[in-house]
Amino acid sequence: MNERGEVVPAPGFVGQTTHQLYQVFAHLSDSGTMAYDIDSSPWYKATAILAGMCGVVIFSTLIAFITTTVDHKLKELRKGKSTVVEQGHSMILGWNERVVDILRELVTANSSEPYAAVVILANRGKEDMDDFLRIHLPDRKSTRIVTRSGSESLLTNLEIVSIQHCKSIIILATCGPAASDWEKAGSDAHVVKTTLAAKTFLGPDSQVPIVAEIYLDQNRDLISRIAPTAVTIDTDDILSTIMVQTSRSVGLCVVYNEIVSFDGCEMYLYEADWRSLPFGQLAYCFSDGIPMGIRRSDGSLSINPAADTIMREGESILILAEDNSTIDFQADCVAKPRAFALRDQRRTIAPERDLIIGWTNKTVRILREYGDYLKAGGQIDVLLRTPCAGVAETIQELNKELKGIDIRLIHDDPLTREGLLATDPFSYNNILILSQGQSGNSHERTDSETMVILLLLRQILDESPQRAAKVKLITEILDLDNQPLVARTGVNDFIISNRIVRVILAQLSENVDVKNVYDDLFSEEGSEIYLKPADLYFTEFPVTATYADLIAMAHQRQEICLGVKLKGLERDAEKNYGIKLIPEKNREYTLNEDDALVVLAEDET
């Protein structure tokens, strides 16, 4: 009978069994259900207690199983063993001190892409890599960074990172430029093996660009045989060339830093219907950008061709522009230059004296590079605190090789005022300070010693400004974080060597064709970038001229004007040290004798 007095039929066997099973389940899942069975029989209560205890055991076991399974899965994910599902991603094989700057450049390059990704495969813990990148690269914009742990040369690991779906591959060395020859040989062997594994997995017909860090020339030949489309770079050779070229044109390193990175103007290959226009006229047909060269239909590249060279169908131009999306060829000129009288004058290159402080892996190459620039009768002094074994013999051999240039070895301590004064720093045209990045020294210690030398030299030179007017200080630093400190020491120019190498690696991975441009720009033969004083172009000062006017003036000297440098701003980091590349064609500048034009030219005269 229910609450309303109605007779309710007793449940059948099935109904009773179902009810009892539900009661048992209630006691299994919630022991508190027993509180509602106060009036039940003792046997029922005993059954409920037993069911409650079994429920605690069963559900505790279930929770432990789920927790263990999830924890095991998380550990597997932390180990970086799961397959990457990305496509069209950039691939980095290996891990070294350059990885953060490479990633930073790739993040900048991918800023306009909504679903960009970079995958790293390295033989170190995934958690360590993730934690390191979380601290040193917090801002990743639209780029996802995926890490996987394992040997870079195993085919199974390359399959895990979906290397067959990547758009480019960067293979990093296992040691730095300051490492011993034995370490560099081991690094090259690992890079060669990794390249072979990547090419084996991709197949012989793959066009995926591979950029590899290689130290020894013989191993470059191996890479070219394994992967003919692979690009190898010699970091010491590039840095040596940039250092010497920078000593020839103060401010050049700022120009290179902007051109080779993705943050600023970049070099692109661009094709259009040129309508048989001469190359020189194309400079006025782009609102953003300045043509630097021509890529012929056969693939050959001509940097700084004659202005009257007629553009043909199927040819592309090498153009320096803010972004590829801003390049727009217009048949009608966006600006017209005015007629200025060109000053018929060339620089006179006299024999000079230069001082190199420090001996590193790059010193011999720097001395040979100077041999291509210095006139007969020039002198280069090398100041060392503790000369390494064989340095004196090496200098003797270089003196025989480089005719007309006298190289001397000076033993003294550059970290003391007395040691620097003994060299008579006022007598030099250029003083080049190399980072003493010996194996085992931290970047912080190396850069600290460099700054001490800089401060001592600046203190000495400031005591006699007139005598020091012709002396240029150029230095190399390793850590980008030390840039503001070095800038305050009064140095004329400084090279962040590690950063330049990293950004070149990143840029080559995005566009391997740029390698041919670098080979041309970083060689003594052909055209190079110089900062030439304005008094080589104009007869009267101050003079007001637009960028289009400057382009026309440079054309009269068979040069290409890439921008300007204003002397009054060369200490202002916020103004890019007074350097502005590819400004608007109609933008006016008021120039004085000590301002300069950034030009692409055959020589520094």
C-alpha positions in Angstrom: 0.0 0.0 0.0 1.4 3.4 -0.9 1.0 6.8 0.8 -2.4 7.3 -0.7 -3.8 4.0 0.6 -3.6 2.2 -2.7 -2.6 -1.4 -2.8 0.7 -1.9 -4.6 1.5 -5.4 -5.8 4.7 -6.9 -4.5 7.6 -6.9 -6.9 8.4 -10.1 -8.7 11.7 -12.1 -8.6 13.3 -10.0 -11.3 12.3 -6.8 -9.7 13.6 -7.9 -6.3 16.9 -9.1 -7.8 17.3 -5.8 -9.7 16.6 -3.8 -6.5 19.0 -5.9 -4.4 21.8 -5.5 -7.1 21.2 -1.7 -7.1 21.4 -1.7 -3.3 24.7 -3.6 -3.4 26.1 -1.2 -6.0 25.0 1.7 -3.8 26.9 0.3 -0.9 29.9 -0.4 -3.1 30.1 3.1 -4.5 29.1 5.0 -1.4 29.6 3.5 2.0 27.5 6.4 3.5 24.4 4.7 2.0 24.4 2.4 5.1 23.2 5.3 7.2 19.7 4.9 5.6 19.4 1.2 6.6 18.9 1.6 10.3 15.8 -0.6 10.4 17.2 -3.3 8.2 17.9 -6.8 9.4 21.4 -7.8 10.8 22.1 -9.9 7.8 21.3 -7.0 5.5 23.5 -4.7 7.5 26.4 -7.2 7.4 26.0 -7.6 3.7 26.0 -3.8 3.3 29.2 -3.5 5.4 30.9 -6.1 3.4 29.8 -4.4 0.1 31.1 -1.1 1.4 34.5 -2.5 2.3 34.8 -4.2 -1.1 33.8 -1.0 -2.8 36.6 0.9 -1.1 39.1 -1.7 -2.3 37.7 -1.9 -5.9 37.4 1.8 -6.4 40.9 2.5 -4.8 42.3 -0.1 -7.2 40.5 1.5 -10.1 41.8 5.0 -9.2 45.4 3.6 -8.7 45.2 2.0 -12.2 44.0 5.2 -13.8 46.6 7.3 -12.1 49.4 4.9 -12.9 48.3 4.7 -16.6 48.0 8.5 -16.9 51.4 9.0 -15.1 53.1 6.5 -17.4 51.6 8.2 -20.5 52.8 11.6 -19.2 56.3 10.2 -18.6 56.3 8.9 -22.2 55.3 12.3 -23.4 58.1 13.9 -21.3 60.6 11.6 -22.9 59.7 12.9 -26.3 59.0 9.6 -27.9 55.6 10.2 -29.5 55.3 10.9 -33.2 55.1 14.6 -34.4 52.0 15.3 -36.4 53.2 18.7 -37.8 53.7 19.4 -41.5 55.6 22.1 -43.3 57.7 22.7 -40.2 61.3 23.8 -39.8 63.5 21.0 -38.5 66.5 21.5 -36.2 68.7 18.5 -35.6 71.0 18.9 -32.6 71.4 21.3 -29.8 74.1 23.9 -28.9 74.4 27.5 -27.7 73.1 28.9 -31.0 69.7 27.2 -30.8 67.9 30.1 -29.1 68.9 32.8 -31.5 68.1 30.5 -34.5 64.7 29.9 -33.0 64.3 33.6 -32.4 65.0 34.3 -36.1 62.6 31.6 -37.2 59.9 32.9 -35.0 60.4 36.4 -36.5 60.3 34.9 -40.0 57.1 33.0 -39.2 55.3 36.0 -37.6 53.0 36.4 -40.6 52.1 32.6 -40.6 49.2 31.6 -38.3 50.3 27.9 -37.8 54.0 27.8 -38.1 56.0 25.2 -36.2 59.6 24.4 -35.4 60.6 20.8 -34.4 63.8 20.1 -32.5 65.4 16.6 -32.2 68.3 16.5 -29.9 70.1 13.9 -27.8 69.1 15.5 -24.4 66.1 15.4 -22.1 62.9 16.8 -23.5 62.0 18.4 -20.1 65.4 20.1 -20.0 64.9 21.5 -23.5 61.4 22.7 -22.8 62.4 24.3 -19.5 65.4 26.1 -21.1 63.3 27.4 -24.0 60.5 28.5 -21.7 62.9 30.7 -19.8 65.0 32.0 -22.8 62.3 32.2 -25.4 59.0 33.1 -23.8 57.6 35.1 -26.8 57.0 32.7 -29.6 54.3 34.7 -31.4 52.5 32.3 -33.7 55.1 29.6 -33.8 54.9 26.4 -31.9 58.1 24.7 -30.8 58.0 21.0 -30.4 60.9 19.0 -28.9 61.8 15.4 -29.1 64.6 13.5 -27.4 66.8 11.0 -29.2 69.9 10.6 -31.4 69.6 12.8 -34.5 71.2 10.2 -36.8 68.8 7.3 -36.2 66.2 6.7 -38.9 63.6 5.7 -36.3 63.9 9.1 -34.5 63.8 11.0 -37.8 60.5 9.2 -38.5 59.2 10.3 -35.1 59.8 14.0 -35.9 58.1 13.6 -39.4 61.2 14.8 -41.2 59.6 13.8 -44.5 57.0 16.5 -44.0 59.4 19.4 -43.0 60.2 22.4 -45.2 63.9 22.8 -44.1 66.5 21.2 -42.0 69.3 22.8 -39.9 72.0 20.5 -38.5 73.9 22.0 -35.6 77.5 21.3 -34.6 78.1 19.6 -31.3 80.8 22.1 -30.2 81.6 25.8 -30.5 84.2 27.6 -32.7 86.6 27.8 -29.7 86.7 24.0 -29.3 89.9 22.0 -30.0 90.6 20.5 -33.4 89.8 17.0 -32.0 86.4 18.2 -30.8 85.7 19.9 -34.2 86.6 16.7 -36.0 84.1 14.8 -33.8 81.4 17.4 -34.4 81.9 17.2 -38.2 81.7 13.4 -38.1 78.4 13.6 -36.2 77.0 16.2 -38.7 78.1 14.1 -41.7 76.4 11.1 -40.2 73.2 13.1 -39.4 73.1 14.5 -43.0 73.5 11.0 -44.4 70.6 9.8 -42.2 68.4 12.7 -43.2 69.1 12.3 -46.9 68.6 8.5 -46.7 65.2 9.0 -45.1 64.2 11.8 -47.5 65.4 10.0 -50.7 67.7 11.2 -53.5 65.1 13.3 -55.2 64.1 15.4 -52.2 64.5 19.1 -52.6 64.2 19.9 -48.8 67.0 22.4 -48.1 69.6 21.2 -45.6 71.9 23.7 -43.8 74.8 22.2 -41.9 77.5 23.6 -39.6 80.9 22.2 -40.7 84.4 23.2 -39.6 86.8 21.3 -41.8 86.9 21.8 -45.6 87.4 18.1 -46.4 84.0 17.4 -44.6 82.3 20.0 -46.8 83.2 17.9 -49.8 81.6 14.8 -48.1 78.4 16.7 -47.4 78.2 17.9 -51.0 78.5 14.3 -52.2 76.0 13.0 -49.7 73.5 15.8 -50.4 74.3 18.0 -53.4 71.6 20.5 -52.5 72.9 20.9 -48.9 74.5 24.1 -47.9 77.5 24.2 -45.4 78.8 27.3 -43.8 82.2 28.1 -42.4 81.5 30.3 -39.4 85.2 31.3 -38.9 85.5 32.3 -42.5 82.4 34.5 -42.5 83.3 36.2 -39.2 86.8 36.8 -40.3 85.6 38.5 -43.5 83.0 40.6 -41.7 85.6 41.8 -39.1 88.0 42.9 -41.7 85.4 44.6 -43.8 84.0 46.3 -40.7 87.4 47.8 -40.0 87.4 49.3 -43.5 83.9 50.8 -43.0 82.7 51.8 -39.5 79.0 50.9 -39.1 79.1 48.0 -41.6 78.4 45.5 -38.9 75.1 47.3 -38.1 74.2 47.0 -41.8 75.0 43.3 -41.9 73.1 42.6 -38.7 70.0 44.1 -40.4 70.4 42.5 -43.8 71.1 38.9 -42.6 68.4 38.8 -39.9 64.6 38.6 -40.4 64.1 41.7 -38.2 64.6 44.5 -40.7 65.1 44.6 -44.4 65.9 41.3 -46.2 67.1 40.1 -49.6 64.6 38.5 -51.9 64.4 37.2 -55.5 61.6 38.9 -57.4 60.4 38.4 -61.0 58.1 40.6 -63.1 57.5 41.8 -66.6 60.5 44.2 -66.9 59.5 45.6 -70.3 63.1 45.7 -71.3 64.0 48.4 -68.8 67.6 49.0 -67.9 68.6 47.7 -64.5 69.5 51.2 -63.2 66.0 52.5 -63.8 64.4 49.7 -61.7 65.6 51.5 -58.5 62.9 54.1 -59.0 60.1 51.6 -59.8 59.7 50.2 -56.3 58.2 52.2 -53.4 59.9 49.8 -51.1 63.2 48.2 -51.9 66.4 48.7 -54.0 67.6 46.2 -56.6 71.0 44.8 -55.9 71.6 42.3 -58.7 70.2 40.1 -61.4 69.6 36.3 -61.5 69.9 35.2 -65.1 67.6 32.6 -66.6 70.4 30.0 -66.3 70.6 30.6 -62.5 73.8 32.6 -62.4 73.8 35.7 -60.2 75.3 39.1 -61.0 75.7 41.5 -58.1 75.8 45.2 -58.9 75.6 44.9 -62.7 76.0 47.9 -65.0 73.1 50.4 -64.7 72.5 50.2 -68.5 72.0 46.4 -68.4 68.7 45.6 -70.1 66.4 43.3 -68.2 65.2 40.2 -70.1 62.2 38.0 -69.8 62.7 35.2 -67.3 65.3 37.1 -65.3 64.8 37.9 -61.6 66.3 40.7 -59.5 67.9 40.4 -56.1 66.1 43.2 -54.1 66.6 44.5 -50.6 63.2 45.2 -49.1 61.3 45.4 -45.8 59.2 42.3 -46.6 58.3 40.3 -49.7 54.7 41.5 -49.3 55.8 45.1 -49.8 57.6 44.5 -53.1 55.6 45.9 -56.0 57.1 46.7 -59.4 55.5 49.8 -61.0 56.2 50.6 -64.7 56.0 54.3 -63.8 58.7 55.7 -61.6 57.7 56.4 -58.0 60.4 59.1 -57.7 62.5 61.1 -60.0 66.1 62.1 -59.0 67.4 65.7 -59.4 70.6 66.5 -61.2 73.6 67.0 -58.9 77.1 67.6 -60.0 79.2 64.6 -59.0 82.5 65.3 -57.3 85.1 63.6 -59.4 87.2 62.2 -56.5 88.3 58.8 -55.3 89.7 57.7 -51.9 93.5 57.5 -51.6 94.4 54.2 -49.9 97.7 54.7 -48.1 99.7 52.0 -46.2 98.3 51.6 -42.7 99.1 50.1 -39.4 96.6 47.8 -37.6 96.6 46.1 -34.3 95.0 42.8 -33.5 94.6 41.9 -29.8 94.2 38.2 -29.2 94.7 34.9 -31.0 91.8 32.7 -31.9 90.9 30.2 -34.6 90.0 33.2 -36.8 93.2 35.2 -36.5 95.1 33.5 -39.4 92.1 34.0 -41.7 91.8 37.6 -40.6 95.5 38.3 -41.4 95.0 36.7 -44.8 91.9 38.8 -45.4 93.8 41.9 -44.5 96.4 40.9 -47.1 93.7 41.4 -49.8 93.0 45.0 -48.6 96.2 46.5 -47.3 98.5 48.3 -49.6 102.2 47.4 -49.8 104.1 48.8 -46.9 101.3 48.1 -44.4 101.9 46.7 -41.0 99.9 44.5 -38.6 100.8 43.9 -35.0 99.4 41.0 -33.0 99.4 41.7 -29.2 99.3 38.5 -27.1 99.6 38.1 -23.3 100.6 34.4 -23.5 101.3 33.3 -27.1 100.2 29.8 -27.9 102.7 27.2 -29.1 103.5 27.7 -32.8 102.2 31.3 -33.1 105.6 32.7 -33.9 106.2 30.1 -36.6 102.7 30.8 -38.1 103.4 34.5 -38.3 106.8 33.9 -39.9 105.0 31.8 -42.6 102.4 34.5 -43.1 105.1 37.1 -43.6 106.5 35.0 -46.4 103.0 34.4 -47.9 101.7 38.0 -47.7 104.1 40.1 -49.7 104.5 43.7 -48.9 102.9 43.4 -45.4 104.9 43.2 -42.2 103.3 41.1 -39.4 104.8 41.5 -35.9 104.2 39.6 -32.7 104.1 41.6 -29.5 104.2 40.0 -26.0 102.4 42.1 -23.4 99.3 42.1 -21.3 96.4 43.9 -22.9 94.4 43.8 -19.7 96.8 46.4 -18.2 97.2 50.0 -19.0 101.0 49.6 -19.2 100.7 46.7 -21.7 98.5 48.8 -24.0 100.6 51.9 -23.8 103.7 50.0 -24.7 102.1 49.4 -28.2 101.5 53.1 -28.8 97.8 52.7 -29.7 97.7 56.2 -31.3 99.9 55.0 -34.1 97.3 52.5 -35.5 94.5 53.1 -38.0 92.4 50.1 -36.7 92.5 48.2 -33.4 90.7 44.9 -33.6 89.9 43.1 -30.3 89.1 39.4 -30.7 87.1 37.5 -28.0 89.5 35.2 -26.2 86.9 32.4 -26.3 89.2 29.6 -25.3 87.6 26.2 -24.6 86.3 26.1 -21.1 85.8 29.9 -20.8 82.3 31.1 -20.3 80.9 33.8 -22.6 80.5 36.1 -19.6 84.1 35.8 -18.7 85.3 36.3 -22.3 83.1 39.3 -22.8 84.1 40.8 -19.4 87.8 40.7 -20.4 86.9 42.2 -23.8 85.2 45.1 -22.1 88.1 45.7 -19.7 90.4 46.0 -22.8 87.9 48.4 -24.4 87.6 50.6 -21.4 91.4 50.8 -20.9 91.9 51.7 -24.6 89.1 54.3 -24.6 90.6 55.9 -21.4 94.0 56.1 -23.1 92.6 57.5 -26.4 90.4 60.1 -24.7 93.5 61.6 -23.0 94.6 62.9 -26.4 91.5 63.3 -28.7 93.4 64.9 -31.6 95.9 62.0 -31.9 93.1 59.4 -31.4 90.9 60.9 -34.2 92.1 58.4 -36.8 92.0 55.3 -34.6 89.1 53.0 -35.0 88.1 50.5 -32.3 86.4 47.3 -33.5 85.6 44.4 -31.2 84.0 41.0 -31.1 81.6 40.0 -28.4 79.9 36.7 -27.9 76.7 37.3 -25.9 73.9 39.5 -27.3 73.0 40.5 -23.7 76.3 42.4 -23.5 75.5 44.6 -26.4 74.3 47.7 -24.4 77.4 47.5 -22.2 79.8 47.3 -25.1 78.1 50.2 -26.8 78.8 52.4 -23.8 82.5 51.8 -24.0 82.9 54.1 -27.0 83.8 51.4 -29.5 83.4 52.4 -33.1 81.9 49.1 -34.1 81.3 45.7 -32.6 80.4 42.3 -33.9 78.1 39.9 -32.1 79.8 36.9 -33.6 77.5 34.2 -32.3 74.4 36.1 -33.3 75.6 36.7 -36.9 76.3 33.0 -37.4 72.9 32.0 -35.9 70.9 34.3 -38.1 72.7 33.3 -41.2 71.9 29.6 -40.4 68.2 30.6 -40.0 68.1 32.7 -43.1 69.7 30.0 -45.3 67.2 27.4 -44.1 64.4 29.7 -45.4 66.1 30.6 -48.6 69.2 28.7 -49.7 69.7 30.9 -52.8 71.0 33.6 -50.4 74.2 31.5 -50.0 75.4 32.7 -53.5 74.8 36.3 -52.4 76.8 35.8 -49.2 79.6 34.2 -51.2 79.8 37.3 -53.3 79.4 39.9 -50.5 81.8 38.2 -48.2 84.6 37.9 -50.7 87.2 40.5 -51.7 86.5 39.9 -55.3 83.3 41.4 -56.8 81.1 43.9 -55.1 80.9 44.5 -51.4 79.1 46.8 -49.0 80.9 50.0 -47.9 80.1 53.1 -46.0 81.6 55.9 -48.1 81.8 59.6 -46.9 79.4 62.0 -48.6 82.2 64.2 -49.7 83.1 61.6 -52.4 79.8 62.5 -54.1 78.9 66.1 -53.4 80.9 69.3 -53.8 79.1 71.6 -51.3 77.8 71.0 -47.8 75.4 70.9 -46.2 73.4 69.5 -49.0 69.7 68.4 -49.0 69.0 65.4 -51.2 66.3 62.7 -51.4 67.1 59.0 -51.3 66.3 58.9 -55.0 69.0 61.6 -55.5 71.5 59.5 -53.6 70.7 56.5 -55.8 71.4 58.6 -58.9 74.7 59.9 -57.5 75.8 56.3 -56.7 74.9 55.1 -60.2 77.3 57.7 -61.6 80.1 55.8 -59.7 78.8 52.4 -60.8 77.5 51.8 -57.3 74.1 51.0 -55.7 73.1 53.2 -52.7 71.4 51.0 -50.1 70.9 53.8 -47.5 72.6 56.5 -45.4 74.5 56.9 -42.2 74.2 60.1 -40.2 77.4 60.8 -38.1 75.5 62.7 -35.4 73.4 59.6 -34.5 76.2 57.0 -34.6 76.1 56.6 -30.8 72.3 56.4 -30.6 71.2 52.7 -30.4 67.5 53.7 -30.7 68.2 55.3 -34.0 70.1 52.2 -35.2 73.4 54.1 -34.8 72.5 56.6 -37.5 72.0 54.0 -40.2 68.8 53.8 -42.3 68.5 51.3 -45.1 66.1 51.6 -48.0 64.2 54.7 -46.8 61.4 56.1 -48.9 62.6 57.3 -52.3 61.3 60.9 -51.7 62.6 61.2 -48.1 65.0 64.1 -47.8 68.3 64.1 -45.8 70.6 67.0 -45.0 74.1 65.7 -45.3 77.4 67.0 -44.0 80.9 65.9 -45.0 81.2 63.3 -42.2 77.9 61.6 -43.1 78.1 58.6 -45.3 76.3 56.6 -48.0 75.8 52.8 -47.6 76.7 51.5 -51.1 77.3 48.3 -53.0 80.6 48.9 -54.8 83.6 47.1 -56.4 86.1 48.7 -54.0 86.4 51.1 -51.1 87.7 54.0 -53.2 
